[in-house]
Amino acid sequence: MFKAFNFDFSYQERDTNVPLVIMMCGIAGSGKTTFAKQLEKEGFVRLSIDEEIWTTNGRYGIDFPIEKLEDFKIAAERKLRKYLVKLIQNKQPVVIDFSFWDRSRRNAHKQLIEESGGKWKLIYLKVHPDDLRKRLKIRNQRFDANAFPITEELLASYLDGFEVPIGKGEIVIEN
C-alpha cells in the first residue's frame, strides 16, 4: 500500500536529543496501521488504542459489549499517553496509531509531545469515502485487534465528525 512512499523522512527528522513522534491521522480503513507498522520496522515504537483495548479487555462484541467501548478507549488512551511520555524521555522514536479525528485531541497530543521534550509530525492519510467502504468491507471480515467492525452507519458518523487537518504542519498522503 505504501511501497512508493519514501520513509527516509523518518531518518531525516530524527535527532538523538529530541525524539520524533509521528501522529497518524485518518478515518478507519485509511491505512494508519499499515503505515505505522512500516515505521515500526524502521525502529519506531508503535502505540495503538485498538491493540491496547484488545490486550486489556478482549474482543469487541465477544468479551465485552459495545456499551463499554468508550470507557475502554478513554482508559487505553490515558495509559498510552503515560507510556508516550516515558518513551519520549527515553529518547525513543514513536508512532501513534490513533485516528486523531478531532482537532482538540491532535492539539493536546502535540502539546504533550513538546512539553515532554519531543517533536511531532502529523501524517494525514486522505482516502475517498468509496475507497474506505471497499477496504472496510474486506477488513470487517478479519478478526484481530486492528479490524474493529465498522458499519455503514458508523462510517457515516466518522466521515461527518472528522476534522480534516489543514495548515497545521501535516503531511498529507493521498492513499
Secondary structure as a PSIPRED ss2 file (coil, helix, strand):
# PSIPRED VFORMAT (PSIPRED V4.0)

   1 M C   1.000  0.000  0.000
   2 F C   1.000  0.000  0.000
   3 K C   1.000  0.000  0.000
   4 A C   1.000  0.000  0.000
   5 F C   1.000  0.000  0.000
   6 N C   1.000  0.000  0.000
   7 F C   1.000  0.000  0.000
   8 D C   1.000  0.000  0.000
   9 F H   0.000  1.000  0.000
  10 S H   0.000  1.000  0.000
  11 Y H   0.000  1.000  0.000
  12 Q H   0.000  1.000  0.000
  13 E C   1.000  0.000  0.000
  14 R C   1.000  0.000  0.000
  15 D C   1.000  0.000  0.000
  16 T C   1.000  0.000  0.000
  17 N C   1.000  0.000  0.000
  18 V C   1.000  0.000  0.000
  19 P C   1.000  0.000  0.000
  20 L E   0.000  0.000  1.000
  21 V E   0.000  0.000  1.000
  22 I E   0.000  0.000  1.000
  23 M E   0.000  0.000  1.000
  24 M E   0.000  0.000  1.000
  25 C E   0.000  0.000  1.000
  26 G C   1.000  0.000  0.000
  27 I C   1.000  0.000  0.000
  28 A C   1.000  0.000  0.000
  29 G C   1.000  0.000  0.000
  30 S C   1.000  0.000  0.000
  31 G C   1.000  0.000  0.000
  32 K H   0.000  1.000  0.000
  33 T H   0.000  1.000  0.000
  34 T H   0.000  1.000  0.000
  35 F H   0.000  1.000  0.000
  36 A H   0.000  1.000  0.000
  37 K H   0.000  1.000  0.000
  38 Q H   0.000  1.000  0.000
  39 L H   0.000  1.000  0.000
  40 E H   0.000  1.000  0.000
  41 K H   0.000  1.000  0.000
  42 E C   1.000  0.000  0.000
  43 G C   1.000  0.000  0.000
  44 F C   1.000  0.000  0.000
  45 V E   0.000  0.000  1.000
  46 R E   0.000  0.000  1.000
  47 L E   0.000  0.000  1.000
  48 S E   0.000  0.000  1.000
  49 I H   0.000  1.000  0.000
  50 D H   0.000  1.000  0.000
  51 E H   0.000  1.000  0.000
  52 E H   0.000  1.000  0.000
  53 I H   0.000  1.000  0.000
  54 W H   0.000  1.000  0.000
  55 T H   0.000  1.000  0.000
  56 T H   0.000  1.000  0.000
  57 N H   0.000  1.000  0.000
  58 G C   1.000  0.000  0.000
  59 R C   1.000  0.000  0.000
  60 Y E   0.000  0.000  1.000
  61 G C   1.000  0.000  0.000
  62 I C   1.000  0.000  0.000
  63 D C   1.000  0.000  0.000
  64 F E   0.000  0.000  1.000
  65 P C   1.000  0.000  0.000
  66 I H   0.000  1.000  0.000
  67 E H   0.000  1.000  0.000
  68 K H   0.000  1.000  0.000
  69 L H   0.000  1.000  0.000
  70 E H   0.000  1.000  0.000
  71 D H   0.000  1.000  0.000
  72 F H   0.000  1.000  0.000
  73 K H   0.000  1.000  0.000
  74 I H   0.000  1.000  0.000
  75 A H   0.000  1.000  0.000
  76 A H   0.000  1.000  0.000
  77 E H   0.000  1.000  0.000
  78 R H   0.000  1.000  0.000
  79 K H   0.000  1.000  0.000
  80 L H   0.000  1.000  0.000
  81 R H   0.000  1.000  0.000
  82 K H   0.000  1.000  0.000
  83 Y H   0.000  1.000  0.000
  84 L H   0.000  1.000  0.000
  85 V H   0.000  1.000  0.000
  86 K H   0.000  1.000  0.000
  87 L H   0.000  1.000  0.000
  88 I H   0.000  1.000  0.000
  89 Q H   0.000  1.000  0.000
  90 N C   1.000  0.000  0.000
  91 K C   1.000  0.000  0.000
  92 Q C   1.000  0.000  0.000
  93 P C   1.000  0.000  0.000
  94 V E   0.000  0.000  1.000
  95 V E   0.000  0.000  1.000
  96 I E   0.000  0.000  1.000
  97 D E   0.000  0.000  1.000
  98 F C   1.000  0.000  0.000
  99 S C   1.000  0.000  0.000
 100 F C   1.000  0.000  0.000
 101 W C   1.000  0.000  0.000
 102 D C   1.000  0.000  0.000
 103 R H   0.000  1.000  0.000
 104 S H   0.000  1.000  0.000
 105 R H   0.000  1.000  0.000
 106 R H   0.000  1.000  0.000
 107 N H   0.000  1.000  0.000
 108 A H   0.000  1.000  0.000
 109 H H   0.000  1.000  0.000
 110 K H   0.000  1.000  0.000
 111 Q H   0.000  1.000  0.000
 112 L H   0.000  1.000  0.000
 113 I H   0.000  1.000  0.000
 114 E H   0.000  1.000  0.000
 115 E H   0.000  1.000  0.000
 116 S C   1.000  0.000  0.000
 117 G C   1.000  0.000  0.000
 118 G C   1.000  0.000  0.000
 119 K E   0.000  0.000  1.000
 120 W E   0.000  0.000  1.000
 121 K E   0.000  0.000  1.000
 122 L E   0.000  0.000  1.000
 123 I E   0.000  0.000  1.000
 124 Y E   0.000  0.000  1.000
 125 L E   0.000  0.000  1.000
 126 K E   0.000  0.000  1.000
 127 V C   1.000  0.000  0.000
 128 H C   1.000  0.000  0.000
 129 P H   0.000  1.000  0.000
 130 D H   0.000  1.000  0.000
 131 D H   0.000  1.000  0.000
 132 L H   0.000  1.000  0.000
 133 R H   0.000  1.000  0.000
 134 K H   0.000  1.000  0.000
 135 R H   0.000  1.000  0.000
 136 L H   0.000  1.000  0.000
 137 K H   0.000  1.000  0.000
 138 I H   0.000  1.000  0.000
 139 R H   0.000  1.000  0.000
 140 N C   1.000  0.000  0.000
 141 Q C   1.000  0.000  0.000
 142 R C   1.000  0.000  0.000
 143 F C   1.000  0.000  0.000
 144 D C   1.000  0.000  0.000
 145 A C   1.000  0.000  0.000
 146 N C   1.000  0.000  0.000
 147 A C   1.000  0.000  0.000
 148 F C   1.000  0.000  0.000
 149 P C   1.000  0.000  0.000
 150 I C   1.000  0.000  0.000
 151 T C   1.000  0.000  0.000
 152 E H   0.000  1.000  0.000
 153 E H   0.000  1.000  0.000
 154 L H   0.000  1.000  0.000
 155 L H   0.000  1.000  0.000
 156 A H   0.000  1.000  0.000
 157 S H   0.000  1.000  0.000
 158 Y H   0.000  1.000  0.000
 159 L H   0.000  1.000  0.000
 160 D H   0.000  1.000  0.000
 161 G H   0.000  1.000  0.000
 162 F C   1.000  0.000  0.000
 163 E C   1.000  0.000  0.000
 164 V C   1.000  0.000  0.000
 165 P C   1.000  0.000  0.000
 166 I C   1.000  0.000  0.000
 167 G C   1.000  0.000  0.000
 168 K C   1.000  0.000  0.000
 169 G C   1.000  0.000  0.000
 170 E E   0.000  0.000  1.000
 171 I E   0.000  0.000  1.000
 172 V E   0.000  0.000  1.000
 173 I E   0.000  0.000  1.000
 174 E E   0.000  0.000  1.000
 175 N C   1.000  0.000  0.000
